[in-house]
Amino acid sequence: MERYEAGAPRREPEGCLVVAIRIPVRIVVLVLVVPVRMAYDALAAGGRVLARAVLRPLGRALARVAYVLLVAPSVLLWRHVLVPAGTALALLFRVLVVVPATWLWARLLVPLARGTGAAIDWLYTRVLTPAGHALARLGTALGQILHWTVRVLLVLPAAALWRLVLTPLGRGLAVVGGLLAVVGREVGEALGHAWRVAGRISRAVGRFLGTLLRRTLVDPARWMHRRLLVPVGHVLRDAVLRPAGRAARAAGRVTRQVLDSARHAGRQALDSARATVRAARADVRRVLLGAPGPRPPADSGEPPGAGTRTLGSSTTALTKD
């Protein structure tokens, strides 16, 4: 039995032709619509995620940038530049255009219009009204002629064509259209039914895949991380890595101390060897060349003189011997 929603009108019993069309159409449409509905649901979910994660924040950022770069400068420009400029231009327009135009209208155009109106009234009363009456009579006669011409040449043939040709043809097309309407209605209902069934199938498949993924990957990975990897990592950290780190730091300190001692001893040995070589070279030079003489005084760039002048000596030209 068919199920009816509350308040929905009951459908009249349908013939065997409708039932014979409905069942195969619904089967074919269901097979075709299920993949389309699943793809539609996937795209809709992706679109919602994209809109929530990317498009909405991007839209808010762009709106803020547009407000800062466009709206606020436009408001400032309107308030502080355009409004004062518009007020000044309005005042200038009133002084230069409105006041002279008002004076021109009141002092010149109104008297001229009154004289012109009297002439136009005489022309309308004495010339245009009789001519209009004559043209109205002529138009009435021409209208009667055109009315009968159109009635005989167009209206009567069109009425005969409608009555004898178009009406029977329309009735035949109505029968064919009724059959096509039944087929189209059944196809539309089949598409709607298949779309709803495909939605349920798509949701069921999505829930099954989500449950399967959670049961096969997420829950075992979470259990392994919580029950196995975290305790093993703590044991390795406490039992291996921290002692190894302390041992490595101690070995590094000992190695640095040994290297510093060896470097210091090597530097001292090198200094003593240099001093020994320097002393041996000086001894060989002294044996071969003799002891070195006194070094000559360094040239200071001053001319040779008798010596340093003191308070008791006189070096002037009058006291020289």
BAVEXDO-702066 format. One line per 5 residues: number of its first residue (from 1); their letters; for each residue x, y, z of N, C-alpha, C. Coordinates in steps of 0.2 Angstrom, whole numbers. Example, Ala and Ser with C-alpha at 12.3 -4.5 7.8 and 13.67 -1.06 7.14 Angstrom:
REM residues 2
1 = as = 66/-28/39/62/-22/39/66/-16/39 ~ 64/-11/35/68/-5/36/64/0/39
This chain:
REM residues 321
1 = merye = 4/-6/0/0/0/0/4/6/0 ~ 2/11/-4/6/17/-4/5/21/3 ~ 10/25/5/9/29/11/8/36/9 ~ 4/40/12/2/47/11/4/51/17 ~ 7/57/15/9/61/21/3/65/23
6 = agapr = 3/67/29/-3/71/32/-4/77/29 ~ -10/78/27/-12/84/23/-11/84/16 ~ -8/79/13/-7/78/6/-13/75/2 ~ -15/78/-3/-21/75/-7/-20/68/-9 ~ -25/64/-9/-24/57/-11/-25/57/-19
11 = repeg = -21/53/-22/-20/52/-29/-26/47/-31 ~ -28/48/-37/-33/44/-40/-30/37/-42 ~ -33/32/-42/-30/26/-45/-28/26/-52 ~ -22/23/-53/-19/24/-60/-20/18/-64 ~ -19/19/-70/-20/13/-75/-14/9/-75
16 = clvva = -14/3/-79/-9/-1/-80/-3/2/-84 ~ -5/6/-88/0/9/-92/5/14/-88 ~ 2/17/-83/6/21/-79/11/17/-74 ~ 8/11/-72/12/7/-68/18/3/-72 ~ 16/1/-78/21/-2/-82/27/3/-84
21 = iripv = 25/9/-85/30/14/-86/34/16/-80 ~ 31/16/-74/34/19/-68/40/14/-66 ~ 39/7/-66/44/3/-62/50/3/-66 ~ 50/1/-73/57/1/-77/60/8/-76 ~ 56/14/-77/59/20/-77/63/21/-70
26 = rivvl = 60/19/-64/63/21/-58/69/16/-57 ~ 69/10/-60/75/6/-59/81/9/-63 ~ 79/11/-69/85/14/-73/87/20/-70 ~ 83/24/-68/85/31/-65/89/30/-58 ~ 87/25/-54/90/24/-48/97/22/-50
31 = vlvvp = 98/17/-54/105/15/-56/109/21/-59 ~ 106/25/-62/110/31/-65/111/37/-60 ~ 107/37/-55/107/43/-51/111/42/-45 ~ 112/35/-42/116/34/-36/123/37/-37 ~ 127/35/-42/134/38/-43/134/46/-43
36 = vrmay = 129/49/-46/129/56/-47/127/59/-40 ~ 123/56/-36/121/58/-29/127/58/-24 ~ 131/52/-25/137/51/-21/142/56/-22 ~ 143/58/-29/148/63/-31/146/70/-28 ~ 139/71/-29/136/77/-27/137/78/-19
41 = dalaa = 136/73/-15/137/74/-8/144/75/-6 ~ 149/71/-10/156/72/-8/158/80/-10 ~ 156/82/-16/157/89/-18/154/94/-13 ~ 148/93/-11/145/97/-6/149/97/1 ~ 151/91/3/155/91/9/161/95/8
46 = ggrvl = 165/94/3/171/97/1/170/105/1 ~ 164/107/-2/163/114/-3/162/117/4 ~ 158/114/8/157/116/15/163/117/19 ~ 168/112/18/174/113/22/178/118/19 ~ 178/119/12/182/124/9/179/131/11
51 = aravl = 173/132/11/170/138/13/171/140/20 ~ 171/135/25/172/136/32/179/138/33 ~ 184/134/30/191/135/32/195/140/28 ~ 192/142/22/196/146/17/192/152/15 ~ 186/151/13/183/157/9/180/162/14
56 = rplgr = 177/159/20/175/164/25/180/168/28 ~ 186/165/31/191/169/33/194/174/28 ~ 195/171/22/197/176/16/192/181/15 ~ 186/180/15/181/185/14/181/190/19 ~ 182/188/25/182/193/31/188/197/30
61 = alarv = 194/194/28/200/198/27/200/203/22 ~ 197/201/16/196/205/10/191/211/12 ~ 186/209/16/181/215/18/184/220/22 ~ 189/217/27/192/222/31/197/226/27 ~ 201/223/22/205/227/18/201/232/14
66 = ayvll = 196/230/11/192/234/7/189/240/11 ~ 187/239/18/185/244/22/191/249/23 ~ 197/246/25/202/251/26/204/255/20 ~ 205/251/14/207/255/8/202/259/4 ~ 196/257/5/191/260/1/186/264/5
71 = vapsv = 182/261/9/177/264/13/179/270/17 ~ 184/268/21/186/274/26/189/280/22 ~ 193/279/17/195/285/13/190/288/9 ~ 185/284/7/179/287/3/175/291/8 ~ 174/289/14/170/293/19/174/299/21
76 = llwrh = 180/299/22/184/305/24/184/310/18 ~ 185/307/12/185/311/6/178/315/5 ~ 172/311/6/166/313/5/164/319/11 ~ 166/317/17/165/322/23/169/328/22 ~ 175/327/21/180/333/22/182/337/15
81 = vlvpa = 180/334/9/182/337/3/175/338/-1 ~ 172/333/-3/166/333/-7/160/337/-5 ~ 159/336/2/153/340/5/155/348/5 ~ 160/350/7/162/357/7/162/360/0 ~ 165/356/-5/166/358/-11/159/358/-15
86 = gtala = 154/353/-13/147/354/-16/143/360/-13 ~ 144/361/-6/141/367/-3/143/373/-7 ~ 150/374/-8/152/380/-11/150/380/-18 ~ 150/375/-22/147/375/-29/140/376/-29 ~ 136/374/-24/129/375/-24/128/383/-23
91 = llfrv = 131/386/-18/131/393/-17/133/397/-23 ~ 138/395/-26/140/398/-33/135/397/-38 ~ 132/391/-39/127/390/-44/121/394/-42 ~ 119/395/-36/113/399/-34/115/407/-36 ~ 121/409/-35/122/416/-36/123/417/-43
96 = lvvvp = 126/413/-47/127/414/-54/122/412/-59 ~ 118/407/-57/113/404/-62/106/405/-59 ~ 104/403/-53/97/403/-51/95/410/-50 ~ 98/414/-47/96/421/-46/95/425/-53 ~ 100/425/-57/99/428/-64/93/425/-68
101 = atwlw = 93/418/-67/87/414/-71/80/416/-68 ~ 80/417/-62/73/419/-58/72/426/-61 ~ 76/431/-61/75/438/-63/73/438/-70 ~ 77/434/-74/75/433/-82/68/431/-83 ~ 66/425/-79/59/423/-79/54/428/-77
106 = arllv = 55/431/-72/50/436/-69/49/442/-73 ~ 55/444/-76/55/451/-79/54/451/-87 ~ 56/445/-90/56/445/-97/52/439/-100 ~ 53/433/-97/49/427/-101/42/427/-99 ~ 40/429/-93/33/429/-91/29/434/-96
111 = plarg = 31/440/-96/27/445/-101/27/442/-108 ~ 33/440/-110/33/437/-117/28/431/-118 ~ 28/427/-113/24/421/-113/17/423/-113 ~ 15/428/-110/8/430/-110/6/433/-117 ~ 10/437/-120/8/439/-127/8/433/-131
116 = tgaai = 13/429/-131/13/423/-135/7/418/-134 ~ 5/418/-128/-1/413/-126/-8/416/-129 ~ -8/423/-129/-14/426/-133/-14/424/-140 ~ -9/425/-143/-8/423/-151/-10/416/-152 ~ -7/411/-148/-8/404/-148/-15/402/-147
121 = dwlyt = -19/406/-142/-26/404/-141/-30/406/-147 ~ -29/412/-150/-32/414/-156/-31/409/-162 ~ -25/407/-163/-23/402/-168/-27/395/-167 ~ -27/393/-160/-31/387/-159/-38/387/-160 ~ -41/393/-158/-48/394/-159/-51/395/-166
126 = rvltp = -47/399/-170/-49/401/-176/-47/396/-182 ~ -41/393/-181/-38/389/-186/-38/381/-185 ~ -35/380/-179/-34/373/-178/-40/369/-176 ~ -45/372/-172/-51/368/-170/-55/366/-177 ~ -56/371/-181/-60/369/-187/-56/364/-191
131 = aghal = -50/364/-192/-46/359/-196/-46/353/-192 ~ -46/353/-186/-47/346/-182/-53/343/-183 ~ -59/347/-183/-65/344/-184/-66/340/-191 ~ -63/344/-196/-63/341/-203/-59/335/-203 ~ -53/335/-200/-49/329/-200/-52/323/-196
136 = arlgt = -56/325/-191/-60/319/-187/-65/316/-191 ~ -69/320/-195/-74/317/-199/-70/312/-205 ~ -65/315/-208/-61/311/-213/-59/305/-209 ~ -56/305/-203/-53/299/-200/-59/294/-199 ~ -65/296/-197/-70/292/-195/-72/288/-201
141 = algqi = -73/291/-207/-74/288/-213/-69/283/-215 ~ -63/285/-215/-57/280/-216/-57/274/-211 ~ -59/275/-205/-59/270/-200/-65/265/-202 ~ -71/267/-204/-76/262/-206/-74/258/-212 ~ -70/261/-217/-68/258/-223/-63/252/-221
146 = lhwtv = -58/254/-216/-53/249/-214/-56/244/-210 ~ -61/245/-206/-64/240/-202/-68/235/-206 ~ -71/237/-211/-75/232/-215/-69/228/-219 ~ -64/232/-222/-59/228/-226/-56/223/-221 ~ -54/225/-215/-50/220/-211/-55/214/-209
151 = rvllv = -61/216/-208/-66/210/-206/-67/205/-211 ~ -67/208/-217/-69/203/-223/-62/199/-225 ~ -57/203/-225/-50/200/-227/-47/196/-222 ~ -47/197/-215/-43/194/-210/-47/191/-205 ~ -52/194/-202/-56/191/-196/-60/185/-198
156 = lpaaa = -64/185/-203/-68/180/-205/-64/174/-208 ~ -59/175/-212/-54/169/-213/-51/166/-207 ~ -49/170/-203/-45/168/-197/-50/164/-192 ~ -56/166/-192/-61/162/-188/-63/155/-191 ~ -63/155/-197/-64/149/-201/-59/144/-200
161 = lwrlv = -52/147/-200/-46/143/-199/-46/140/-192 ~ -48/144/-187/-48/142/-180/-53/136/-179 ~ -59/137/-182/-64/133/-181/-63/126/-184 ~ -61/126/-191/-61/120/-195/-54/117/-195 ~ -49/120/-193/-42/117/-193/-39/117/-187
166 = ltplg = -38/122/-183/-34/123/-177/-37/119/-171 ~ -44/120/-171/-47/116/-165/-46/109/-165 ~ -48/105/-171/-47/98/-171/-39/96/-170 ~ -35/100/-173/-28/99/-172/-26/99/-165 ~ -28/105/-161/-27/106/-154/-29/100/-150
171 = rglav = -35/97/-152/-38/92/-148/-34/85/-148 ~ -31/84/-155/-27/78/-156/-20/79/-152 ~ -17/86/-152/-11/87/-148/-12/86/-141 ~ -18/88/-138/-20/88/-131/-20/80/-129 ~ -22/76/-133/-22/69/-131/-15/66/-131
176 = vggll = -11/68/-136/-4/66/-136/0/69/-130 ~ -2/76/-129/2/79/-124/0/76/-117 ~ -6/74/-116/-8/70/-110/-4/64/-109 ~ -3/60/-114/1/54/-114/9/56/-112 ~ 11/61/-115/18/64/-114/18/66/-107
181 = avvgr = 13/70/-104/13/72/-98/14/67/-93 ~ 10/61/-94/10/55/-89/17/53/-89 ~ 20/52/-95/27/49/-95/32/54/-92 ~ 31/61/-93/36/65/-90/35/66/-82 ~ 29/65/-80/27/65/-73/30/59/-70
186 = evgea = 30/53/-73/33/47/-70/40/48/-70 ~ 43/50/-75/50/51/-76/53/56/-70 ~ 49/61/-69/51/66/-64/50/63/-57 ~ 45/59/-56/44/56/-49/49/51/-48 ~ 51/47/-54/56/42/-53/63/45/-51
191 = lghaw = 64/51/-55/71/55/-53/71/57/-46 ~ 65/60/-43/65/62/-36/66/56/-32 ~ 62/51/-33/63/45/-29/70/42/-29 ~ 73/41/-35/80/39/-35/85/43/-32 ~ 83/50/-32/88/55/-29/88/54/-21
196 = rvagr = 82/53/-19/81/52/-11/84/45/-9 ~ 83/40/-13/86/34/-12/93/34/-12 ~ 96/37/-17/103/38/-18/106/42/-12 ~ 103/47/-10/105/51/-4/106/46/2 ~ 101/42/3/101/37/9/107/32/8
201 = israv = 108/30/2/113/25/0/120/29/1 ~ 120/35/-1/127/38/0/128/40/7 ~ 123/42/11/125/43/18/127/36/21 ~ 123/31/20/125/24/22/132/22/21 ~ 134/23/14/141/21/12/146/26/16
206 = grflg = 144/32/16/149/37/20/150/35/27 ~ 144/33/31/145/31/37/149/24/38 ~ 148/19/33/151/13/33/159/14/32 ~ 160/18/27/167/20/26/171/23/32 ~ 167/28/35/170/31/41/171/27/47
211 = tllrr = 166/22/48/167/17/53/172/13/52 ~ 173/10/45/178/6/44/185/9/44 ~ 186/15/42/192/18/43/194/19/50 ~ 189/21/54/190/22/61/192/15/65 ~ 189/10/63/190/4/66/197/1/64
216 = tlvdp = 198/2/57/204/-2/55/211/2/55 ~ 210/9/56/216/13/56/217/17/62 ~ 211/21/63/212/26/69/212/23/76 ~ 208/19/77/208/16/84/214/11/85 ~ 216/7/80/222/3/82/228/8/82
221 = arwmh = 229/13/78/234/18/79/234/21/86 ~ 228/23/88/228/27/94/229/22/100 ~ 227/16/99/229/11/105/236/9/105 ~ 239/8/99/246/7/99/250/13/101 ~ 248/19/100/252/25/102/251/25/110
226 = rrllv = 245/24/113/244/25/120/247/19/124 ~ 246/13/121/248/7/125/255/4/124 ~ 258/6/118/264/3/116/269/8/115 ~ 268/13/111/274/17/109/275/22/115 ~ 270/25/119/272/29/124/275/26/130
231 = pvghv = 273/20/132/277/17/138/284/15/135 ~ 285/12/129/291/10/127/296/16/126 ~ 293/22/124/297/28/123/299/31/130 ~ 295/30/135/297/32/142/302/28/145 ~ 302/21/143/307/17/146/313/18/142
236 = lrdav = 313/19/136/319/20/132/322/27/134 ~ 318/32/136/321/38/138/324/38/145 ~ 321/34/149/323/34/156/329/29/157 ~ 329/23/153/334/18/154/340/19/149 ~ 339/22/143/344/22/138/346/29/137
241 = lrpag = 342/33/135/344/40/132/347/44/137 ~ 343/45/143/346/49/148/353/47/151 ~ 354/40/153/361/38/155/366/39/149 ~ 364/37/143/368/38/137/370/46/136 ~ 365/50/137/367/57/137/372/60/142
246 = raara = 370/57/148/375/59/154/382/56/153 ~ 382/50/150/389/47/149/392/51/143 ~ 389/53/138/392/56/133/394/63/135 ~ 390/67/139/392/73/142/399/73/146 ~ 399/67/150/405/66/155/411/65/150
251 = agrvt = 410/60/145/416/59/141/418/65/137 ~ 413/69/135/415/75/131/419/80/136 ~ 417/80/142/421/85/147/428/82/148 ~ 429/75/149/435/72/150/439/73/143 ~ 436/72/138/440/73/131/442/80/131
256 = rqvld = 438/85/132/440/92/132/446/94/137 ~ 446/91/143/451/92/147/458/89/145 ~ 457/83/142/463/79/140/466/83/134 ~ 462/86/129/464/90/124/467/96/126 ~ 464/99/131/467/106/133/474/105/136
261 = sarha = 475/99/140/481/98/143/486/96/138 ~ 484/92/133/489/90/127/491/97/123 ~ 486/101/122/488/107/119/492/112/122 ~ 491/112/129/496/116/133/503/113/133 ~ 503/107/134/510/104/134/513/104/128
266 = grqal = 510/104/122/513/104/116/515/111/115 ~ 511/116/117/513/123/116/520/125/120 ~ 520/122/126/526/123/131/532/120/127 ~ 531/113/125/537/110/121/539/114/115 ~ 534/117/111/536/120/105/540/127/107
271 = dsara = 538/130/113/541/136/115/548/135/117 ~ 549/129/121/556/127/123/561/125/117 ~ 558/122/112/561/120/106/564/126/103 ~ 559/131/102/561/137/99/567/141/102 ~ 566/141/109/572/144/113/578/141/112
276 = tvraa = 578/134/112/584/130/111/587/131/104 ~ 583/131/99/586/133/92/588/139/92 ~ 585/145/95/588/151/95/594/152/98 ~ 595/149/104/602/149/108/607/145/104 ~ 606/140/101/611/136/97/613/140/91
281 = radvr = 608/144/87/610/148/82/614/154/84 ~ 613/156/90/617/162/92/624/159/94 ~ 625/153/97/632/151/98/635/149/92 ~ 632/146/87/636/145/80/638/151/77 ~ 634/157/77/636/163/74/642/166/78
286 = rvllg = 642/166/85/647/168/89/654/164/87 ~ 653/158/86/659/154/85/662/155/78 ~ 658/156/73/660/157/66/662/165/65 ~ 658/169/67/659/176/66/662/180/71 ~ 662/178/77/665/182/83/659/185/87
291 = apgpr = 661/188/92/656/192/96/654/198/92 ~ 648/200/92/646/206/88/648/212/92 ~ 650/217/88/653/224/91/647/228/93 ~ 649/234/96/643/238/98/639/241/92 ~ 633/242/93/629/244/88/630/252/87
296 = ppads = 631/254/81/631/262/79/625/265/82 ~ 626/271/84/620/275/86/615/276/80 ~ 609/276/81/604/278/76/604/285/74 ~ 604/286/67/604/292/64/597/296/66 ~ 598/302/69/592/305/71/590/311/66
301 = geppg = 595/312/61/593/317/56/595/324/58 ~ 599/325/63/602/331/65/609/332/63 ~ 612/338/62/619/339/60/623/337/66 ~ 629/335/64/634/333/70/636/340/73 ~ 637/340/79/639/346/83/644/345/88
306 = agtrt = 645/350/92/650/349/97/648/346/103 ~ 641/345/104/638/342/110/632/346/112 ~ 630/344/117/624/347/120/626/354/123 ~ 622/359/122/624/366/125/621/366/132 ~ 625/368/136/623/369/143/623/376/145
311 = lgsst = 622/378/151/622/385/154/629/388/154 ~ 634/384/155/641/386/155/644/387/149 ~ 642/385/144/645/385/137/642/390/133 ~ 646/393/128/644/398/124/645/396/117 ~ 640/397/112/641/395/105/639/400/101
316 = taltk = 639/406/103/638/412/98/644/414/95 ~ 644/418/90/649/420/85/654/425/89 ~ 651/428/94/656/433/98/660/430/103 ~ 658/424/106/662/421/111/666/415/109 ~ 665/413/102/669/408/100/677/410/100
321 = d = 681/405/101/688/406/101/691/405/94
